[in-house]
């Protein structure tokens, strides 16, 4: 069985969607699973033993009609049995439409429902979450495959050199490697996806007050001023436990 998982968007979305590969391999260890993403997201998939091949869709292909349709027919030539589109936008609608896969799964959208033979409705915001709705909704995409087991926990597979580099960085900043470390992605990619800074500071404070952990702040370089605001809103006691 050959399977293609499509997840365009950002690194976090790609990592979360890797649970689809992990779950399928549990039931179908001999399946071939390819994963399609943008070039800047491949690092979170490297080393994952449940992914046989990473397919990159670069911007130069997306911006050229001729190159894009050539790319589509290259996908068709791979003869996938199952395609799971966790993105569901026009370009992936077209890839799915011409893929030749017998089983095509995505989230329900009225304008693309004829392309997929399994259109999955996302959970409502009022639905009680088991693992967090981002994960719960992705697990729904596996329902048509009738798997006996699923794995809801995304995992990074770190190369030995990357692990050594991280340990060296911890040592440089006097971070105890044997203590539990929690990383906060403080700010979203846009304002609509970002919690109020005061609220995020309260979340950091709550974790710091209730858990014996070292907290790392993760943010884009362009977001450093907002990250400093959150850091300064933390109490002096807990700011000392946080690494900026």
C-alpha positions in Angstrom: 0.0 0.0 0.0 1.4 3.4 -1.0 0.2 6.5 0.9 0.7 10.2 0.5 0.2 12.6 3.4 -0.1 16.3 2.3 0.5 19.0 4.9 1.4 22.4 3.6 1.6 25.3 6.1 4.1 25.8 8.9 6.4 23.6 11.0 4.0 23.0 13.8 1.3 21.8 11.5 3.7 19.5 9.7 5.0 18.0 13.0 1.4 17.4 14.2 0.4 15.7 11.0 3.4 13.3 11.3 1.2 11.4 13.8 -0.8 10.2 10.7 2.4 8.4 9.5 3.3 7.1 12.9 -0.2 5.7 13.4 -0.5 4.1 10.0 2.8 2.3 10.3 1.7 0.7 13.5 -1.0 -1.2 11.6 0.7 -1.4 8.2 4.4 -1.6 8.9 5.1 -2.6 5.2 3.2 0.5 3.8 5.1 3.1 1.9 4.3 6.5 3.3 5.5 9.7 1.6 4.9 13.2 3.1 4.5 16.4 1.2 5.4 19.8 2.7 7.1 23.1 2.0 10.9 23.3 1.9 11.2 25.1 5.2 9.4 22.3 7.1 11.4 19.3 6.2 13.7 19.3 9.3 10.9 18.2 11.7 10.4 15.1 9.5 14.0 14.1 9.0 14.9 10.8 10.7 11.3 9.7 11.2 11.3 6.0 10.5 7.6 6.1 9.6 8.2 8.3 6.6 9.8 6.7 3.5 10.2 9.9 1.5 9.7 13.6 1.9 8.3 15.4 -1.1 9.0 19.1 -1.3 6.7 21.5 -3.2 8.9 24.7 -3.6 7.6 28.2 -4.3 9.1 28.3 -7.8 6.9 25.3 -8.8 3.8 26.7 -7.1 4.2 30.0 -9.0 4.5 28.4 -12.5 1.4 26.8 -14.0 3.5 24.7 -16.3 5.9 23.5 -13.5 3.0 22.9 -11.1 1.1 20.7 -13.5 4.3 18.8 -14.4 4.6 18.2 -10.6 1.0 17.0 -10.4 1.6 14.3 -13.0 4.9 13.3 -11.3 2.7 12.6 -8.2 0.2 10.7 -10.3 3.1 8.5 -11.7 3.8 7.3 -8.2 0.4 5.5 -8.1 -0.6 6.1 -4.5 -3.4 4.0 -3.1 -4.3 6.5 -0.4 -4.0 10.2 -0.2 -4.7 12.2 3.0 -4.8 15.9 2.4 -4.6 17.7 5.8 -4.4 21.1 4.1 -7.3 21.2 1.7 -6.5 24.3 -0.4 -6.7 24.8 -4.2 -3.2 23.5 -5.0 -3.7 20.3 -2.9 -7.2 19.9 -4.3 -5.7 19.8 -7.8 -2.9 17.4 -6.7 -5.6 15.1 -5.2 -7.9 15.4 -8.2 -5.2 14.1 -10.6 -3.4 11.8 -8.2 -5.2 8.6 -9.3 -5.5 7.5 -5.6 -8.6 5.3 -4.9 -8.9 6.6 -1.4 -8.8 10.4 -1.0 -9.4 11.9 2.5 -9.6 15.5 3.6 -11.7 17.8 5.8 -15.2 18.7 4.5 -15.4 21.9 2.4 -18.5 22.3 0.2 -16.4 23.5 -2.8 -14.0 20.5 -2.8 -16.2 17.7 -1.5 -16.5 16.0 -4.9 -12.8 15.6 -5.2 -12.5 13.5 -2.0 -14.4 10.3 -1.3 -14.0 10.8 2.4 -14.9 14.3 3.6 -14.3 14.5 7.4 -16.1 17.1 9.5 -13.9 18.8 12.0 -14.8 18.8 15.7 -16.9 21.8 16.9 -15.1 24.2 19.2 -17.5 23.1 22.0 -16.4 19.4 21.7 -14.5 18.2 24.7 -10.9 17.6 23.6 -8.9 14.4 24.3 -5.5 15.4 23.1 -6.2 19.0 22.0 -8.3 19.7 19.0 -5.4 20.1 16.6 -4.5 16.5 17.2 -8.0 15.2 17.6 -9.0 16.6 14.2 -6.0 15.0 12.6 -6.8 11.6 14.1 -10.3 11.9 12.5 -8.5 11.7 9.1 -7.5 8.1 9.9 -11.1 6.9 10.4 -11.6 5.7 6.8 -8.6 3.4 7.2 -10.1 1.6 10.2 -6.9 1.3 12.1 -6.7 -0.8 15.2 -4.1 1.6 16.8 -3.3 5.3 16.7 -0.5 7.3 18.2 -1.5 10.8 19.1 1.9 12.0 20.2 4.1 13.8 17.7 7.8 13.1 18.0 11.0 14.7 16.8 13.8 12.3 15.7 17.0 14.2 16.5 20.3 13.4 14.7 23.2 12.8 17.1 25.0 16.0 15.9 21.9 18.0 16.6 21.6 16.5 20.0 25.3 17.4 20.8 24.8 20.9 19.5 21.8 21.3 21.8 23.7 20.0 24.8 26.5 22.5 24.1 24.0 25.3 23.9 22.5 24.3 27.2 25.9 24.2 28.8 26.7 27.7 27.4 23.6 29.1 29.0 23.9 27.1 32.3 20.8 25.0 31.7 20.7 21.8 33.6 20.3 19.1 31.0 19.0 16.6 33.6 16.1 18.9 34.6 12.8 18.8 32.7 12.7 21.5 30.1 9.6 23.1 28.6 9.6 25.3 25.5 6.9 27.9 25.0 6.2 29.1 21.5 5.2 32.5 22.8 3.7 34.2 19.8 1.7 33.1 16.8 2.7 33.7 13.2 0.2 36.6 13.1 -1.7 38.7 15.6 -4.9 36.7 15.2 -3.1 33.5 16.3 -1.4 35.2 19.3 -2.7 35.2 22.9 -2.7 38.6 24.7 0.8 39.0 26.1 -0.4 39.4 29.7 -2.3 36.1 29.4 0.7 34.3 28.0 2.8 35.6 30.9 0.2 34.2 33.3 0.5 30.8 31.6 4.3 30.9 31.9 3.9 31.9 35.6 1.4 29.0 36.3 3.8 26.4 34.8 6.8 27.8 36.6 4.9 27.9 40.0 3.6 24.4 39.7 6.3 22.4 38.0 10.0 22.1 38.7 11.1 22.9 35.1 13.3 25.2 33.1 11.3 27.2 30.6 12.7 28.2 27.2 11.1 30.9 25.1 10.8 30.3 21.3 10.0 33.1 18.9 10.9 34.7 15.6 13.7 37.3 15.7 11.2 39.9 14.6 9.1 39.1 17.7 11.9 39.8 20.2 10.3 42.9 21.7 7.0 41.2 22.4 8.9 38.2 23.9 10.8 40.7 26.2 7.4 42.1 27.3 6.2 38.6 28.4 9.5 37.9 30.1 9.3 41.2 32.0 5.7 40.5 33.1 6.9 37.3 34.8 7.8 37.7 38.5 11.4 38.1 39.3 11.5 34.7 41.0 10.2 32.9 37.9 12.0 35.1 35.4 15.2 33.6 36.9 13.9 30.1 35.9 13.2 31.2 32.3 15.8 31.3 29.6 15.3 34.1 27.0 
